[in-house]
Amino acid sequence: MTAYRLQPDIRLDGYLLRGRATPTVRQLDEVGARADALREIRGVDFVRSLDRTRYDVIVLACVGGAVQAMLHGLAHAWSAAAPPAATGQHRPVVVTGYVGVVYEKLADGLLLRHGADVVLANSRHDADRFREVYRGVGADDHSVVECALPFLGGARYTGERGPHTVVFAAQPSVPESRADRGYLLRRAVEHARTHPGREVLIKLRSKPGEHTTHIEELPYQKLAAKVPGGLPANCRLVYGNMGEVLDRTDLMVTVSSTAALESLHRGIPTAVLTDLGVREALGNHHFLGSGCLASWDELDAGHRPVPDPRWLARQGVAADGDYDTAFDAARARVTALREAGPLPPLAPYYTPRTAPGYLPGILARHGLDPHGGPLAGYDEAPEETRGLRRVARETVREAARGAYRHGVQRVAPAIRRWGQL
């Protein structure tokens, strides 16, 4: 989505970084991810095989550690491919960003993204914070460009659309404990039972066995299966594209999900729950001053939060209709870099000199040494692209993923419960 916002008329090749959070086909379809070509690949193979003359722009849509690894890997691969006397060989413009409600790991996440030519900020608020972090360590902050969340859109809310529909947008890691997650589910169920004329939808990001970038140890599907008497007829679990769910939403309820920003963008009444406190660990402190903080008790009684327009403007939700121009600055920056001639080498803030105790471990997770080159064993064992070896490897990989998910969702919680006895 970011690529198409930056350059609408493009050929887009998609590379899925192989790992714990590699999206499934269903997840890609759900969010409407479109690409002319798509393949799953190891990070070390991506940086080693990428033809820098083939692409104009690379969008690194990964978590921070993966972005840092790809920046170092690309820098090493491109410098090794250039003749010794060459300075300024053609290379693509490298773009990344910190997408969503950035409420934790601000400095850590941003410094792991430093080194890209463009670091997209979701709003004016985020752009100011991002530049402050870079200036605070003496790093160049000119890469930060204000835009907006790439997935906003949809028809503006004009009032109830028939049966009143309440959507609770669940999050995979917030809150964390079984008690808190059970409490939120119970309150959503009670809201449905108290208001039988309403439809209460519990919107989930992933189905059992799937993962997002956050590990979900206690899926709501498991908790819902244990609700006494089962879910009422007017309360159910739903999946699918959030935009399509918002098309029928009259009240959005969440703890701190980015879905709140999507909802506010469309003018849908939105409540950010205070039931478990307003705490940094929950991320709902991000919504201080928004006018959206509310409890289930207030919502049960009919309260509908009214957002503060100044807060909305600072957060880039473009509720005033300016979204069409939100990417103009980013589009202009990318175009200017493309047309400026040979670009300088990628230069992340983290190097073996500035972070010798941190960087090597991040790069090693992606098969790279402290200088961005392939680790021993990775370079000599390139990825198989066809044949029986590939089939065998894929079978083993899927089994390993299944074992990992089982360990995260079943074994680890059980061990923790035993430890509390």
C-alpha positions in Angstrom: 0.0 0.0 0.0 2.9 2.4 0.8 4.5 1.6 -2.6 1.3 2.5 -4.4 0.8 5.7 -2.4 4.3 6.8 -3.4 4.2 5.8 -7.0 0.7 4.8 -8.3 1.7 3.6 -11.8 4.3 1.0 -11.0 5.4 -2.6 -11.4 5.6 -4.0 -7.9 7.6 -7.1 -7.0 6.9 -8.4 -3.5 9.4 -10.2 -1.4 8.1 -11.9 1.8 10.8 -12.1 4.4 10.8 -15.7 5.7 10.3 -15.9 9.5 7.9 -16.3 12.3 5.5 -13.5 11.1 5.6 -14.4 7.4 2.0 -13.6 6.3 -0.2 -16.4 4.9 -2.1 -16.2 1.6 -5.3 -15.6 3.5 -3.8 -12.7 5.4 -2.4 -11.1 2.2 -5.8 -11.4 0.5 -7.5 -10.0 3.6 -5.7 -6.7 3.5 -5.8 -6.5 -0.3 -2.0 -6.8 -0.9 -1.4 -6.6 -4.6 1.9 -7.3 -6.4 2.9 -8.3 -10.0 5.2 -10.9 -8.6 5.4 -12.4 -5.1 7.9 -14.8 -3.5 9.1 -15.8 0.0 12.8 -15.4 0.6 15.5 -15.4 3.3 16.9 -12.0 4.1 20.4 -13.1 3.2 19.2 -14.2 -0.2 17.3 -11.0 -0.8 20.3 -8.7 -0.3 22.6 -11.1 -2.2 20.4 -11.5 -5.3 18.7 -8.1 -5.6 19.6 -6.4 -8.9 20.1 -2.8 -8.0 19.7 -1.7 -11.6 16.3 -3.3 -11.9 14.4 -1.2 -9.3 13.9 2.5 -8.7 12.5 2.2 -5.2 12.7 -0.4 -2.4 10.1 -0.2 0.4 11.3 -2.1 3.5 8.0 -2.9 5.3 9.5 -4.9 8.2 10.0 -4.7 11.9 12.9 -2.6 13.0 15.6 -5.3 13.4 14.8 -6.7 9.9 15.0 -3.2 8.4 18.4 -2.6 10.0 19.7 -6.0 8.7 18.4 -5.3 5.2 20.0 -1.8 5.2 23.4 -3.3 6.2 23.1 -6.2 3.8 22.2 -4.0 0.9 24.9 -1.6 1.6 27.5 -4.4 1.7 26.2 -6.1 -1.4 26.1 -2.9 -3.4 29.5 -1.8 -2.3 31.0 -5.2 -3.2 29.3 -5.1 -6.6 30.7 -1.7 -7.5 34.2 -1.4 -9.1 36.8 -0.2 -6.6 37.1 3.2 -8.3 33.3 3.7 -8.7 31.7 6.4 -6.5 28.0 6.8 -6.9 26.7 3.7 -8.7 23.0 3.7 -9.5 21.0 2.2 -6.7 17.3 2.3 -5.7 15.8 4.8 -3.3 15.3 2.9 0.0 12.1 3.8 1.9 10.9 2.6 5.3 8.7 3.8 8.1 7.3 3.2 11.5 3.6 2.4 10.8 0.8 2.3 13.3 0.3 3.7 16.8 3.9 4.3 17.8 3.6 4.1 21.6 6.6 2.0 22.6 10.2 1.4 21.5 10.3 4.9 19.9 14.1 5.4 20.1 14.9 1.7 19.5 12.6 1.3 16.6 13.6 4.5 14.9 17.4 4.0 15.2 16.9 0.5 13.7 15.3 2.3 10.7 18.0 5.0 10.4 20.0 4.7 7.2 17.1 4.5 4.7 16.8 7.4 2.3 13.3 8.1 3.4 11.7 7.3 6.8 8.0 7.9 6.7 6.2 9.3 9.7 2.5 8.7 10.1 1.6 12.3 11.2 3.0 15.7 12.1 3.1 14.4 15.7 5.3 11.4 14.7 7.5 13.4 12.4 8.4 15.8 15.2 9.2 12.9 17.5 11.2 11.0 14.9 13.4 14.0 14.1 13.9 14.6 17.8 15.2 11.1 18.3 17.6 11.3 15.4 18.9 14.7 16.4 19.3 13.4 20.0 22.0 10.9 18.9 23.6 13.3 16.4 22.2 11.4 13.4 20.9 13.0 10.2 17.2 13.6 10.4 16.6 14.8 6.8 15.2 11.4 5.9 12.1 11.9 8.0 9.1 12.8 5.9 5.6 13.4 7.1 2.7 11.5 5.4 -0.1 9.4 6.8 -1.1 5.8 7.5 -1.1 4.1 4.0 -4.3 2.1 4.6 -6.8 4.9 5.5 -9.9 5.3 3.3 -13.5 4.4 2.9 -16.8 6.2 3.0 -17.4 8.8 5.7 -19.8 7.8 8.5 -23.1 9.6 8.2 -25.1 7.9 11.0 -26.5 4.6 12.0 -26.8 2.2 9.0 -29.6 0.0 10.3 -29.0 -2.4 13.1 -26.6 -0.7 15.5 -23.2 -2.4 15.1 -20.5 -2.2 17.7 -17.0 -3.5 16.8 -14.4 -4.5 19.4 -11.0 -4.5 17.6 -8.9 -7.0 19.5 -5.1 -6.9 19.6 -2.7 -9.9 19.7 -0.5 -8.6 22.5 -2.5 -5.9 24.3 -3.5 -6.6 27.0 -1.3 -9.6 27.8 -2.8 -11.5 30.7 -5.5 -14.1 30.5 -7.5 -12.2 33.1 -7.4 -8.9 31.3 -8.2 -10.5 27.9 -11.0 -12.5 29.5 -12.4 -9.3 31.1 -12.5 -7.4 27.8 -14.3 -10.4 26.0 -16.7 -10.7 28.9 -17.6 -7.0 28.7 -18.2 -7.2 25.0 -20.5 -10.2 25.5 -22.3 -8.4 28.3 -22.8 -5.4 26.0 -24.4 -7.7 23.4 -26.7 -9.3 26.0 -27.7 -5.9 27.5 -28.5 -4.5 24.0 -30.1 -7.4 22.1 -31.0 -5.0 19.3 -27.3 -4.3 18.6 -24.8 -6.5 16.7 -21.4 -6.8 18.5 -18.5 -7.9 16.4 -15.2 -9.0 17.8 -12.7 -8.3 15.0 -9.6 -10.5 15.1 -6.4 -10.1 13.1 -5.5 -13.7 12.6 -6.9 -17.2 12.7 -5.5 -19.9 15.0 -2.0 -20.9 13.7 -1.4 -17.5 12.0 0.8 -14.7 13.4 1.3 -11.0 12.9 4.4 -9.1 14.0 3.1 -9.6 17.6 2.9 -13.0 19.3 -0.5 -13.9 20.4 -0.3 -16.4 23.3 -4.0 -16.3 24.3 -6.2 -16.0 21.1 -9.7 -14.7 21.7 -11.0 -17.7 19.8 -9.9 -19.9 22.7 -11.4 -17.6 25.3 -14.6 -17.3 23.4 -15.0 -21.0 23.3 -15.1 -21.0 27.1 -17.7 -18.3 27.6 -20.5 -19.7 29.8 -23.5 -20.4 27.6 -21.6 -19.5 24.5 -21.6 -16.2 22.6 -25.1 -14.7 22.3 -26.7 -14.7 18.9 -25.9 -11.0 18.3 -22.2 -11.4 19.2 -19.7 -13.1 17.0 -16.0 -13.3 15.9 -15.2 -11.8 12.5 -12.1 -11.6 10.3 -11.5 -9.9 7.0 -10.5 -6.5 5.8 -10.9 -3.8 8.5 -12.2 -1.3 5.9 -15.0 -3.6 5.0 -15.9 -4.1 8.7 -15.9 -0.4 9.2 -18.4 0.0 6.4 -21.0 -1.4 8.8 -19.6 0.0 12.1 -21.5 2.5 14.3 -19.2 2.4 17.3 -15.5 1.3 17.3 -14.1 0.0 20.6 -10.5 -0.9 21.3 -7.7 -0.6 23.8 -5.1 1.0 21.5 -5.4 -0.6 18.1 -4.5 1.4 14.9 -8.1 0.5 14.0 -9.1 3.5 16.1 -7.3 5.8 13.7 -8.9 4.1 10.7 -12.3 4.6 12.4 -11.6 8.2 13.4 -10.5 9.0 9.8 -14.0 8.0 8.6 -15.8 9.9 11.4 -17.1 6.8 13.2 -17.7 7.2 16.9 -14.6 5.6 18.5 -13.9 4.6 22.1 -10.5 3.8 23.6 -11.0 1.8 26.7 -9.9 2.9 30.1 -11.2 -0.2 32.0 -7.7 -1.6 32.5 -6.2 1.9 33.2 -4.5 4.4 31.0 -1.0 2.9 30.9 2.0 2.9 28.7 2.0 -0.9 28.6 -1.4 -0.8 27.0 -0.6 2.0 24.6 -3.9 3.8 25.3 -1.8 6.7 26.7 -1.2 7.6 23.0 -4.8 8.8 23.0 -4.5 11.3 25.8 -6.2 14.5 24.7 -8.1 12.8 21.9 -11.5 12.9 23.6 -11.9 9.2 22.9 -11.1 7.6 26.3 -14.1 5.8 27.8 -15.1 2.7 29.8 -17.4 -0.1 29.0 -19.7 1.2 31.7 -20.0 4.5 29.9 -20.6 2.8 26.6 -23.3 0.5 28.1 -25.0 3.7 29.3 -25.0 5.2 25.8 -22.0 7.5 25.8 -20.4 8.3 22.4 -17.0 9.9 22.6 -16.5 13.1 20.5 -12.9 13.4 19.2 -10.9 16.6 19.6 -10.3 18.1 16.1 -6.9 19.5 17.0 -5.7 16.1 18.2 -7.0 14.5 15.0 -5.0 17.0 12.9 -1.8 16.3 14.8 -2.3 12.5 14.4 -2.7 12.7 10.6 -6.1 10.9 10.4 -7.2 13.5 7.9 -10.7 13.6 9.2 -11.1 17.0 7.4 -10.6 15.4 4.0 -6.9 16.2 3.3 -5.9 12.6 2.9 -5.6 12.9 -0.8 -2.6 15.2 -0.4 -1.1 13.4 2.6 1.6 11.7 0.5 2.5 14.6 -1.7 5.7 15.4 0.3 6.8 11.8 0.4 6.1 11.3 -3.3 8.1 14.5 -4.1 11.0 13.4 -2.0 11.2 10.0 -3.6 11.0 11.5 -7.1 13.7 14.1 -6.3 16.0 11.4 -5.0 15.4 9.2 -8.1 16.2 12.1 -10.4 19.1 13.5 -8.4 21.7 11.2 -10.0 23.8 8.6 -8.2 23.0 8.3 -4.5 25.5 8.0 -1.7 26.0 4.6 0.0 23.5 3.7 2.6 24.8 4.8 6.0 22.9 3.5 9.1 23.6 5.1 12.5 24.3 1.7 14.0 27.7 0.3 12.9 30.2 -2.1 14.5 31.7 1.0 16.0 28.6 2.7 17.4 26.8 -0.4 18.6 29.3 -3.3 18.8 27.3 -5.1 21.5 23.9 -4.8 19.7 24.2 -4.7 16.0 26.0 -8.1 15.4 23.1 -10.0 17.1 20.5 -8.2 15.0 22.3 -9.0 11.7 23.1 -12.6 12.7 19.4 -13.3 13.0 19.2 -12.7 9.2 22.3 -14.6 8.3 24.6 -11.5 8.1 27.9 -10.8 9.7 28.6 -7.5 11.6 29.6 -5.8 8.3 26.5 -6.9 6.4 28.1 -9.8 4.5 26.7 -13.4 4.6 27.7 -15.4 7.6 29.6 -18.6 7.1 27.2 -21.3 6.1 24.7 -19.0 4.6 26.7 -17.9 1.5 27.7 -21.5 0.8 24.1 -22.8 1.1 21.9 -20.7 -1.3 18.2 -21.2 -1.2 16.9 -24.0 -3.4 14.4 -22.7 -5.9 12.9 -26.0 -7.3 13.0 -29.7 -7.0 12.5 -32.3 -4.3 14.9 -30.5 -1.9 12.7 -27.5 -2.0 9.5 -29.6 -1.3 11.3 -31.3 1.6 12.5 -28.0 3.0 9.1 -26.4 2.8 7.5 -29.4 4.6 10.0 -29.2 7.4 9.6 -25.5 7.6 5.9 -25.7 8.0 6.2 -28.3 10.6 8.7 -26.1 12.5 6.3 -23.2 12.3 3.5 -25.3 13.6 5.7 -26.5 16.5 6.7 -22.9 17.3 3.0 -21.7 17.3 2.1 -24.6 19.5 4.8 -23.7 21.9 3.9 -20.0 22.0 0.1 -20.5 22.3 0.0 -23.6 24.5 3.2 -24.7 26.2 4.5 -21.3 27.3 1.3 -20.2 29.0 1.0 -23.6 30.7 4.6 -23.3 32.1 3.8 -19.8 33.4 0.7 -21.1 35.1 2.7 -23.9 36.8 5.3 -21.3 37.9 2.5 -19.4 39.7 1.3 -22.4 41.7 
